[in-house]
Amino acid sequence: MSRLEELYGGDLYPAERIEGRGEEFQEIENKLDEIWKKLRKKLPPEEFRMVEQLNEEIRKGEAIRNQEGFIYGFRLAVQLLLEGMQPLG
């Protein structure tokens, strides 16, 4: 199936296909997991819930930033393609 067919059929979800890869990403994920475990043990439940809420709001902000970056990058790519199609002068 082509990308145009995926787009037409509502099956094109770029955000769902992006996942962290590589050694550096995995190291960060492991460190974050360790920190979460330590916080869960160290903080009283009410305070840990506040930290979880803070994390959720941070992730929402990151999602918005990622979406805006995707849109900007896509528009820039299309503009570059259109400019590249102009005859040489």
C-alpha positions in Angstrom: 0.0 0.0 0.0 1.4 3.4 -0.9 1.6 6.4 1.5 -1.2 8.1 -0.5 -3.4 5.1 0.0 -2.6 5.0 3.7 -3.4 8.7 4.0 -6.7 8.3 2.1 -7.7 5.3 4.2 -6.9 7.0 7.4 -4.0 4.6 8.2 -1.1 7.0 8.2 -0.1 7.8 11.8 3.5 9.1 11.8 3.6 9.8 15.5 2.8 6.2 16.3 5.7 5.0 14.1 8.3 7.1 15.9 10.0 5.3 18.7 13.3 5.9 20.6 16.1 3.7 19.4 19.7 3.4 20.1 22.0 2.9 23.0 21.8 6.5 24.2 18.0 6.4 24.3 17.9 3.1 26.2 20.4 4.5 28.8 18.1 7.5 29.4 15.1 5.2 29.7 16.9 3.1 32.2 18.0 6.1 34.3 14.4 7.4 34.3 13.1 4.1 35.4 15.6 4.0 38.3 14.6 7.5 39.4 10.9 6.7 39.3 11.5 3.6 41.5 13.5 5.6 44.0 10.9 8.4 44.1 8.1 5.9 44.7 10.0 4.4 47.6 11.1 7.7 49.1 8.0 9.9 48.8 4.7 9.6 50.6 1.9 8.6 48.2 0.3 12.0 48.0 3.6 13.7 47.1 4.4 10.9 44.6 1.1 11.6 42.9 2.1 15.2 42.5 5.3 14.2 40.8 3.3 11.9 38.5 1.0 14.8 37.7 4.0 17.0 37.0 5.4 14.3 34.7 2.1 14.0 32.8 1.9 17.8 32.2 5.6 17.8 31.0 4.7 14.9 28.6 1.7 16.8 27.3 3.9 19.8 26.6 6.5 17.6 24.8 3.7 16.1 22.7 2.6 19.6 21.6 6.2 20.6 20.8 6.8 17.4 18.9 3.6 18.0 16.8 4.6 21.6 16.1 8.1 20.4 15.1 6.6 17.8 12.8 4.3 20.3 11.1 7.1 22.8 10.7 9.5 20.2 9.2 6.8 18.9 6.8 6.0 22.4 5.6 9.7 23.2 5.2 10.3 20.0 3.2 7.4 20.8 0.9 8.7 24.4 0.4 12.1 23.1 -0.4 10.7 20.6 -2.9 8.7 23.2 -4.6 11.6 25.6 -4.8 13.8 22.8 -6.1 11.4 22.2 -9.0 12.0 25.7 -10.3 14.0 25.9 -13.5 17.7 26.7 -13.1 18.3 30.2 -13.9 
